[in-house]
Amino acid sequence: MILIDHPYISDFLIKTIKENNFEIIATKEAKSLVNDDSMNWISEFDAKNKLLKTPNPLVYTNSENSLTWIFNNLKETKLPGQIRLFKDKLNFRELTRAMFPDFLFREIKIDDIQTIDIDEVKLPFVIKPSLGFFSIGVHIIRNKSDWHIAQNELNYENLKSMYPKEVMDASTFIIEEYIEGEEFAIDAYFDKDGEVVILNILHHMFSSSTDVSDRVYYTSHSIIRKYKESVEAFLKPIGKKLT
């Protein structure tokens, strides 16, 4: 079942939904993005009832904005809890704590950012919203000068968001130690048995050691072949925790 939301849907996705006759939930957001009555539309009421009666409901969405619909309508399923484990960085760090027992992280409320003693935190570290999006509010802290810059920027006024609170919430941050090395973004999911299915592996390029933007990702046949097995091995125990 397909759940569509703003800000964008590609022509390719619309074509794929139509050619495969996938059910698409008739939310007002989806209707405003897809003007085609020949699609296999299903009402929100019928979609909710059908998903609640399905042992392992499958929902594909093009946008994190749709999380509000899932949290409001599918509370009786495992989906909201499973999504929160991956969306909330603090929850995810707790989930993987046994895998990385020496990795340092801590929670901090936005109101405490101005008073925290930086000498009590191991440098370098990263601070970012626990529920974040598009690198908003992310800072790499290597020294006190970096910290003063972050303190000036990390406040409610600067972090007002156009996204639902399920997508971006500036009230709680995570401080975690900085990991040196290359960064990769993984598109993957876990099947009903907790097995890993890799869809894509993308190298995240940065312009400098202080860059935290989401501007450039690229993939290739060689990248996927090189990292696929190690990524599967890394993700497999996480999937087993969720089944």
C-alpha positions as CSV (number, residue, x, y, z in Angstrom):
1,M,0.0,0.0,0.0
2,I,1.3,3.4,-1.0
3,L,1.2,6.5,1.3
4,I,2.0,9.7,-0.5
5,D,2.8,13.1,1.0
6,H,4.4,16.4,0.3
7,P,6.7,17.9,-0.8
8,Y,7.2,15.9,-4.0
9,I,6.4,12.8,-6.0
10,S,8.3,11.8,-9.1
11,D,6.7,10.9,-12.4
12,F,8.5,7.6,-12.2
13,L,6.8,6.7,-8.9
14,I,3.4,7.7,-10.2
15,K,4.0,5.5,-13.3
16,T,5.2,2.6,-11.1
17,I,2.1,2.8,-8.9
18,K,-0.2,2.9,-11.9
19,E,1.4,0.1,-13.9
20,N,1.4,-2.2,-10.9
21,N,-2.1,-1.2,-9.7
22,F,-0.8,-0.6,-6.2
23,E,-3.3,0.7,-3.7
24,I,-2.7,4.4,-2.9
25,I,-4.3,5.9,0.2
26,A,-6.6,8.8,-0.7
27,T,-5.3,11.4,1.7
28,K,-5.9,15.1,0.8
29,E,-2.1,15.4,0.5
30,A,-1.9,12.5,-2.0
31,K,-4.9,13.8,-4.0
32,S,-3.2,17.2,-4.3
33,L,0.0,15.6,-5.7
34,V,-1.6,13.0,-7.9
35,N,-4.4,14.2,-10.1
36,D,-5.5,10.9,-11.7
37,D,-8.8,9.2,-10.8
38,S,-7.8,6.1,-12.6
39,M,-5.3,5.2,-9.9
40,N,-6.2,2.4,-7.5
41,W,-7.3,4.8,-4.7
42,I,-8.3,3.4,-1.3
43,S,-10.0,5.6,1.3
44,E,-8.2,6.4,4.5
45,F,-10.9,4.5,6.5
46,D,-10.5,1.3,4.4
47,A,-6.8,1.6,4.3
48,K,-6.6,1.8,8.1
49,N,-8.9,-1.2,8.6
50,K,-7.0,-3.3,6.0
51,L,-3.6,-2.5,7.5
52,L,-4.8,-3.2,11.0
53,K,-6.0,-6.6,10.0
54,T,-2.8,-7.5,8.2
55,P,-0.2,-9.4,10.4
56,N,2.8,-7.7,8.8
57,P,1.4,-4.6,7.0
58,L,3.6,-3.2,4.2
59,V,3.5,0.6,3.6
60,Y,5.7,2.4,1.2
61,T,5.9,6.2,1.4
62,N,7.8,8.9,-0.5
63,S,8.1,11.3,2.4
64,E,8.7,11.4,6.2
65,N,5.8,13.9,6.4
66,S,3.5,10.8,6.2
67,L,4.7,9.6,9.6
68,T,1.9,11.6,11.2
69,W,-0.7,9.5,9.4
70,I,1.0,6.3,10.4
71,F,1.4,7.3,14.0
72,N,-2.3,8.5,14.2
73,N,-3.8,5.5,12.4
74,L,-1.7,2.5,12.9
75,K,-1.0,2.7,16.7
76,E,-2.1,-1.0,17.1
77,T,0.6,-2.2,14.8
78,K,4.4,-2.5,15.3
79,L,5.1,0.1,12.7
80,P,5.1,3.3,14.9
81,G,7.5,1.7,17.4
82,Q,9.8,0.3,14.7
83,I,9.8,3.7,12.9
84,R,10.7,5.5,16.1
85,L,13.6,3.2,16.8
86,F,15.2,4.3,13.5
87,K,13.9,7.9,13.4
88,D,14.9,8.9,16.9
89,K,18.6,8.9,17.2
90,L,18.6,8.4,21.0
91,N,16.4,5.4,20.6
92,F,18.6,4.0,17.9
93,R,21.7,4.4,20.0
94,E,20.1,2.6,22.9
95,L,19.1,-0.2,20.5
96,T,22.7,-0.6,19.3
97,R,24.4,0.1,22.7
98,A,25.4,-3.6,23.1
99,M,27.0,-3.6,19.6
100,F,29.1,-0.5,20.5
101,P,29.5,-0.5,24.3
102,D,32.3,2.1,24.2
103,F,30.5,4.6,22.0
104,L,29.7,7.7,23.9
105,F,26.4,9.5,23.6
106,R,24.1,11.5,25.8
107,E,20.8,13.3,25.7
108,I,20.6,17.1,26.2
109,K,17.5,19.3,26.2
110,I,17.7,22.5,24.0
111,D,17.2,24.7,27.2
112,D,20.4,23.1,28.6
113,I,22.6,23.8,25.7
114,Q,23.5,27.3,26.9
115,T,24.7,26.1,30.4
116,I,26.4,22.8,29.7
117,D,30.1,22.7,30.7
118,I,32.0,21.8,27.5
119,D,35.0,20.6,29.5
120,E,32.9,17.7,30.6
121,V,32.4,16.4,27.1
122,K,35.1,14.5,25.1
123,L,36.1,16.4,21.9
124,P,35.4,16.2,19.1
125,F,31.7,15.4,19.2
126,V,28.5,16.0,17.1
127,I,25.4,17.6,18.4
128,K,22.1,17.2,16.5
129,P,18.4,17.0,17.1
130,S,17.3,13.5,18.2
131,L,14.5,13.8,15.8
132,G,16.0,15.6,12.8
133,F,15.9,16.1,9.1
134,F,18.1,17.5,6.3
135,S,21.1,18.2,8.6
136,I,19.1,20.9,10.4
137,G,20.7,21.8,13.7
138,V,23.8,19.5,13.2
139,H,27.1,20.8,14.4
140,I,30.6,19.2,14.6
141,I,32.3,20.5,17.7
142,R,36.1,20.3,17.7
143,N,36.9,23.2,20.2
144,K,35.3,25.9,22.3
145,S,35.0,28.3,19.4
146,D,32.8,25.7,17.5
147,W,30.7,25.3,20.6
148,H,30.0,29.0,21.0
149,I,28.9,29.1,17.4
150,A,26.6,26.1,18.0
151,Q,25.2,27.7,21.2
152,N,24.3,30.9,19.3
153,E,22.4,28.9,16.6
154,L,20.7,26.2,18.6
155,N,17.6,27.8,19.9
156,Y,13.9,27.4,19.2
157,E,13.7,30.6,17.0
158,N,16.4,29.4,14.6
159,L,15.1,25.8,14.5
160,K,11.5,26.6,13.7
161,S,10.5,23.8,11.2
162,M,8.0,23.4,8.4
163,Y,8.0,19.7,9.1
164,P,5.7,17.8,11.5
165,K,7.0,17.2,15.0
166,E,7.3,13.5,14.1
167,V,9.9,14.5,11.5
168,M,11.7,17.4,13.1
169,D,11.7,18.2,16.9
170,A,14.2,20.6,18.3
171,S,13.3,20.1,21.9
172,T,15.8,17.2,22.5
173,F,19.3,16.8,21.1
174,I,21.9,14.0,21.1
175,I,25.6,14.6,21.8
176,E,27.7,11.7,20.4
177,E,31.4,11.2,19.8
178,Y,32.6,12.1,16.3
179,I,33.5,9.2,14.0
180,E,36.3,9.8,11.6
181,G,36.1,8.3,8.1
182,E,33.9,8.0,5.0
183,E,30.1,8.2,5.3
184,F,27.6,6.1,3.5
185,A,23.8,6.2,3.3
186,I,22.1,2.9,3.1
187,D,18.6,2.3,1.6
188,A,17.4,-1.0,3.1
189,Y,14.6,-2.7,4.8
190,F,14.0,-5.8,7.0
191,D,11.6,-8.5,5.8
192,K,9.1,-10.2,8.1
193,D,11.9,-12.6,9.3
194,G,14.2,-9.7,10.1
195,E,16.5,-10.5,7.1
196,V,18.2,-7.5,5.5
197,V,17.3,-6.4,1.9
198,I,19.7,-3.8,0.5
199,L,18.3,-1.4,-2.1
200,N,21.1,1.0,-2.5
201,I,24.4,2.1,-1.0
202,L,25.4,5.7,-1.5
203,H,28.7,7.5,-0.7
204,H,28.0,10.8,1.1
205,M,30.5,13.4,-0.1
206,F,31.4,16.5,2.0
207,S,33.2,19.7,0.9
208,S,35.3,19.9,4.1
209,S,35.8,18.4,7.5
210,T,33.2,20.8,8.9
211,D,30.6,20.3,6.2
212,V,27.4,18.5,7.4
213,S,25.2,19.2,4.4
214,D,23.1,16.7,2.4
215,R,24.2,18.0,-1.0
216,V,26.0,15.1,-2.8
217,Y,25.4,11.4,-2.6
218,Y,26.5,9.0,-5.4
219,T,26.4,5.3,-6.0
220,S,27.9,2.8,-8.5
221,H,28.1,-0.8,-9.3
222,S,31.6,-1.0,-7.7
223,I,30.4,0.7,-4.5
224,I,27.5,-1.7,-4.0
225,R,29.7,-4.8,-4.7
226,K,32.4,-3.6,-2.4
227,Y,30.2,-2.9,0.6
228,K,27.0,-5.0,0.3
229,E,28.2,-8.0,2.3
230,S,29.6,-5.9,5.1
231,V,26.5,-3.7,5.3
232,E,24.3,-6.8,5.5
233,A,26.4,-8.3,8.3
234,F,26.2,-4.9,10.1
235,L,22.5,-4.6,9.8
236,K,21.4,-8.2,10.4
237,P,21.6,-8.2,14.2
238,I,19.7,-4.9,14.3
239,G,16.9,-6.5,12.2
240,K,16.8,-9.5,14.6
241,K,16.1,-7.2,17.5
242,L,13.0,-5.9,15.8
243,T,11.3,-9.2,15.0
